[in-house]
Each structure stands twice: as C-alpha cells, then as structure tokens.
Amino acid sequence: MLINDEWEEMHLAPGGWIAGSYRHTPWPAVEIPRPDTPVLTVRRHVTATYGGPSRVVEERTPLTSDMSQIESLLIRYGDPEFGI
C-alpha cells in the first residue's frame, strides 16, 4: 500500500507570502531557514493512501501578538498557495 506523506510551510511577512521548508514524497525534507520578518506561519500536511482516504491539516502559528497586522496582511495577500 503506497502512503503519501507530504508537508509544506509558508510564511506571511509584510511583503507577502514566502515559501519555507517542505517534504514531497518520496524525497527527504528540505529545510529552508525562516525569514526574518514573518508574522504568521502556515503548515499544510497531507497524508494519503493510494486508492484510499486522504487527510489535509493546516496549522496556523502566529509569530506576533499583533493580530490586526496579521489580519490586514491576510486581507492584502490572501491565503497561501501550496504545491500539495
């Protein structure tokens, strides 16, 4: 049974979304240092079985206590676009 286990991170900064670390099956994880100015990190994790069910989980981690800044940047740049 083939199991697909992938994840990606995106960082929201004042200039927009910045791609972060990721793992795409069947390759190992690629670690990318977090940028200096992110206010929010979103991690999408996809687990799927070939011909079976899949599960998608998104975790949002605020990196500032200024929720109005996060909200205004989300309005300006929208949700992140993942490759998985």
C-alpha positions as MATLAB code, in Angstrom:
seq = 'MLINDEWEEMHLAPGGWIAGSYRHTPWPAVEIPRPDTPVLTVRRHVTATYGGPSRVVEERTPLTSDMSQIESLLIRYGDPEFGI';
ca = [
       0.000    0.000    0.000;
       1.528    3.316   -1.121;
       1.326    6.059    1.502;
       1.876    9.685    0.600;
       3.076   11.878    3.484;
       3.914   15.450    2.461;
       4.036   18.883    4.058;
       4.885   22.487    3.199;
       5.341   25.692    5.176;
       4.513   29.230    4.043;
       5.421   32.379    5.986;
       3.391   35.590    5.847;
       5.595   38.692    6.029;
       4.926   42.378    5.340;
       5.991   41.809    1.712;
       3.702   38.793    1.158;
       3.936   35.003    1.317;
       7.382   33.361    1.415;
       7.897   29.634    0.776;
       9.516   27.706    3.602;
      10.590   24.155    4.361;
       8.828   21.219    2.707;
       8.746   17.475    2.157;
       7.389   15.939   -1.016;
       7.146   12.158   -1.278;
       9.395   10.233   -1.966;
      12.210   12.726   -1.278;
      13.594   13.822    2.094;
      12.635   17.091    3.761;
      14.166   20.316    2.501;
      14.881   22.724    5.355;
      14.725   26.428    4.469;
      15.516   28.973    7.203;
      12.556   31.045    8.353;
      12.709   34.633    7.061;
      13.472   37.498    9.460;
      10.074   39.227    9.455;
       7.229   36.679    9.347;
       4.086   37.346   11.341;
       2.375   34.013   10.594;
       3.496   30.522    9.563;
       1.052   28.122    7.912;
       1.970   24.449    7.599;
      -0.086   22.129    5.378;
       0.308   18.388    5.963;
      -1.223   15.909    3.512;
      -1.435   12.195    4.224;
      -2.994    9.938    1.618;
      -3.197    6.276    0.705;
      -3.252    5.317   -2.961;
      -6.850    4.457   -3.805;
      -7.950    5.293   -0.260;
      -8.713    8.201    2.022;
      -6.658   11.355    2.348;
      -6.282   13.853    5.165;
      -5.280   17.520    4.934;
      -4.386   19.504    8.048;
      -3.364   23.170    8.118;
      -1.773   24.637   11.225;
      -1.523   28.424   11.592;
       1.062   29.708   14.046;
       1.082   33.445   14.794;
       4.590   34.835   15.315;
       3.416   38.188   16.658;
       0.825   39.256   19.200;
      -0.423   41.958   16.787;
      -3.472   40.171   15.363;
      -4.568   43.301   13.467;
      -1.308   43.187   11.486;
      -1.882   39.527   10.606;
      -5.478   40.277    9.616;
      -4.505   43.215    7.392;
      -1.776   41.165    5.661;
      -4.212   38.290    5.083;
      -6.683   40.741    3.525;
      -3.914   42.146    1.324;
      -2.229   38.869    0.250;
      -4.966   36.267    0.784;
      -4.401   32.674    1.841;
      -1.157   30.872    0.991;
      -0.963   28.796   -2.196;
       0.576   25.404   -1.555;
       2.009   22.999   -4.119;
       0.493   19.962   -2.407;
];
